[in-house]
Amino acid sequence: MGDALRTYGTLARVWLRAAAQYPVSMVLLGVASAAIAGLDAAGIGLLFARVHRLGGFGAAQVLFLYATSQLAFVLSDALLGNADLLARHVREGTFDAMLLRPVSPLVQVATEEYSPRRFAKLVLPAVLLAVVLPRLDTDWTAGRVAMVPVMVVSGTAIFCGFWVLVASVQFVLLESHGAGKALTFGGSFLTQYPMSVFARDFVRGVTFAVPLAFVNWQPALYVLDRPDPLGLPAAARLASPAVAVAVCGLAALAWRAGLRRYRSTGS
């Protein structure tokens, strides 16, 4: 594990240095990425220009959900988002070359064409989180303060697990790229809003089947001291780290199973 992380850092630095050879392009792409990322936040702002509450939550609370969701997703996208391109490597035969190198193929796929513009998307949610935290009407106990970074880290790990699961499916279904985006990018969009705006059966699905509710919804209920619309026990508010471990464990098993099943294209 330690060797894989060191190799990941080395390969990422190589690609970052390559991108830095064209500083103007790098800066412009970063600014464009940050601006595009701000459209969702602008949409929330426009929404609250017409309504005062959304699913029982005020503007500051919804922006808190948005900021924590986006921090988790953007970090996961920066770390493992390129794993979604596995099908392309399999079709082109370049994945065979990765298997011959003494480096984890997942690390190679994840760091290929590593770009700093992915991190530009972190700016807006980080600023929003810093702005809305003092405006949340909640009793800031030590547990609630600690939960904020814990939920971001746990959400990042859950999304990382999803990226690897999506990649693992591509060993079998090369054309599953679009369906995978429904889980990753679709999950990112879903977790920006209170789950209370969705039907109860749908919320049950994203709680027990696809655990998107543990990215930020359940821990946010703890931070905001709000009841769970599904009536889940209080322990569910603290379950995000355990869910993250379970999702990452499942993703690791799926990746290894995909590697065992993989057959070279012969190209």
N, C-alpha and C positions, 0 to 999 in steps of 0.2 A: 504493500500500500504506500509506504513512504517513498519507494523508488518511483512508483507511478506518478505520485504528486510532484516529485522533483523533475521528472521527465516532462510532465505537463507544463510546469513552469518554464522549463528551458525552451520547449517548442513554442509556447505562447510568446516568449520574449523574442524569439527569432522572427516570428510573423509581425510582432509589433514594431521591431526595428525596421523591417522591410516597409511597413506602412509609413513609418516616420521619414522615409526617403522622399515622400511627396507630402510635405507638411500642409500646404494649402488645401490640397484635395482631402487630406485627413480631417482638417478643421471644418471644412465645408460640409463634409459628410456627417461629421459629428453634430454640427448645428442643425442640419436637416433632420437627422434622426431624433434629436431632442425636440424639435418643433413638431414633428409628426406625433411624437409621444404625447405632446401636450393637447392634442385634439380631443382625446377622451376626457381630460380634465376640464377643457372648455365646454364640452357637452354637458358635464355635470353642473357646471356653473350656470349654463343657460337653462337647464332643467329647474334649478332652484330659483331662477328668476321668475318662474311661473308657479311653483309650488313651494310650500314651506317645509314639508316633510315627505320622505319617501320610504314607504314600508314602516312608518313609525320612527324613522331616524332623521335627524336634522342634517344640515349641510356639513357641519364640522365632522359629524360621525361618519357620513358617507365618504367624505374626503379622506378620513382616516382609513376606511376600508380600501379606498382606491390606492392610497399611498403604500400601504403595506402589501397589497396584492401586486402592485407594479414593481416594488423593490424586490420582492421574492421572484417574480417572473423574469425580470430583466437580469438579475444575477444568475438565475438558472440558464437563461438563454445565452448569456456570455460564457458560462462555464461549459455547457453541454448541448447548446442549441444546434451545433453543427452535426450532432449525431443523427439528426433528421435527414441528412444527406447520404446516409448509408446506401440507399437503393441506387443512387447514381454511381457510387464507387463499385457496387456489385455489377451493374450493367456494363460499366466501362472496363471492368477487369482490374481496376487499380486496387481493389481490396485485397487481391491476391498478393500484391507487392507488400502491402501492409503486414500481412501475416508472416512474411519472410523476415521482417525486421525484429530485432530484440526489444521491441517496445509494444505495450498493450495497443491492440488495434483501436480500442475505444478512445484512448488518449490521442492517437494519430488522427482519427476522424474528427474528434472534438476540437482539436487545435488547428486544423487545416484552415488557412486563410483567416487566421485569428485577427480580428479588427478592433481597434479602440473605439470605433463609433458605437459599438454595442453598449459601452459604458456611459456614453453621452446620455442615454435614455434614463440613467439613474438620477440625473440632476434634478429634474422636476419632482418626482415622487419624494426624494430626500428633502427637498426644500418644503414641499407641502406637508410632509410629516412633521418637520420642525415647527411649522406655522400652526398646524391644527392641534398638536398635543396640548399646548397650554389652554386651548379653547374648549377642550372636552370637559363636559360637566360630569366629572367622576371623582371618586375619593381615591387619590393616588397613594395607595399602600405600597409597601416594598414589593409585594407580589405582582401588582399590576405594572409597576415600573419595569420589573424584570421581564414581564411577559412580552413587552413590545419587541425587544431584540430577539427573544426566543421565538416569537411567532414569525418574524422575518426569516430567521435561519431555518426553522422547521418548514415554512412555506417554500423556501428555496430548495430544500432537500426533496420535498414532495414533487415539485416541478422537475427537478433533476431526474428523479425516478421515472416520471412520465416521459421525459425525453428519451431515456434509455429503453423504456418499454416500447415506445413508438419505433425506435430504431430496431429493436429485436424482432418486431413483427415483420419488418422489411426483409428479413432473411427468408421469410416464407412468402409474403405478399409484396412484391416489388412496387406495386401500384397503390400502396396504402398511404402514400404521402399525404394526400388530401384529408383522409380520415384521421390521420395522426394530428393534423393541425386543429381539428375540432376539439381534441383533448387538450392540447397545449395552448394555442392562441385562444381557442374558445373558452378554455378554463380560465385563462387570464382575464378575459372580458367578463365572464360570469362572476368572478370573485371581487370585481370592483364595486358590486352593488349589494345591498342587504338581501340575504336569502329570503327574508320575509315578503319580498315582492313576488316571489314565485309560488307556484302551487305546492301544497304540502307533499304530494307524491314525488314531485320533481326534487324537492329538498331532501327527501328520504333517499332518493337515488344518488345524489351527489354527497350524501353523508355515509351511506353504508356500502354502495357499489363502487362509485368513483369518488374517493374521499376528498373532493375539492373543498368541502365545508371546513376541513381542518387546515387549509392554507391560511385563512385569516378569519373566517366567520366565527368558529367556535371560540378561539382565543380572544377575538374582539368582544364577544358577549361577556367574557370574564373581565376584560379591561373596562368596558363600558357599564358593567354591572346591570346587564339586561337579561331577562329570562329567555330560555330557548323556546321558539315557537313549536318545536316538536316535543317539548317536555322531557328532553334527555337529562340524565342526572348531571350534577355539577361537575363530576369527574370528566365529562366529555370536554369541558372548556380547557382542561389541562392536558388533553390527550394528543395534541399535535406532534410533540417530539416522538412519542411511541408510534404514531401513524407514519411519520416520516421514516423511521427505522424500518417499519414493515414494508412500505412502498419501495424503499431502496433495496431491501433484501429481495423482494419479489423481482425487481428490475435486474438485479445481479444474476438471479437464477435464470431469468428469461434470456439475458444476454449470453450466458454460458450455453444454454440449450440451443440458441440460434447459431452460435459458433460451431457446436458439434454437428448441427444439421447442415451447415453451409457446404455447398459443392461449388467448386471453381467453375467459372464461365468458360474457361479454356482459352480466353483471348489474351 
